[in-house]
Amino acid sequence: MPHFSATVRSSKQLDSDINMKQPSNRQHHRTRGEGLALVIILVAIIGAGSWWLFSTKKQSETEARAFGRSVIEHVAVSHDQAFLSSNLGPQAKAQLSDSQQKYLVSKLGELGSPAQPIKIDENMTFELKFFEPRGFFTAHLNYPSQPVKIEIAVSHPVGKWQVDDMTVTWKAPL
């Protein structure tokens, strides 16, 4: 004769068996809350990174403009050959020897002081959207005897700003 056994379960036990198979509302809300917290943290990190990139770019532009104006001031007004020499990059040093630097500064010194304020056209670029800043400056100088134009290109490759290129244009004496 076959043997049958039956187990009688109470309704509480059945409810608990059903709850084990389906996550409780509390667990479901906790998972949704953790996902929301993760999204908030991710948005905060992206926002902070964007703020840092834009503020660094703005700071680089400000520093480049100050450096470019300073170079023009030291060369055209103060006639400071030591400043020019110490701030030339390797390529500019190769193009503008020490004797050429001395000649340039002495000729500008002979012209006197340019009329103030000096008109300077400025153009900033970045090789990579936020990095490798370059500045291009054109100074229109009005000396008592003649106008002079100084064009410089500056960059910030490693530790400090440097002059990459410099062109001075004036009328030849008659």
Buried (B, 14 or more C-beta within 10 A) or exposed (E): EEEEEEEEEEEEEEEEEEEEEEEEEEEEEEEEEEEEEEEEEEEEEEEEEEEEEEEEBEEBBEBBBEBBBBBBBBBBBBBBBEBBBEBBBEBBBEBBEEEEBEEBBEEBEEBEBBEEEBEBEBEBEEEEEBEEBBBBBBBEBEBEEEEBEBBBBBBBEEEEBBBBBBEBEBEEEE
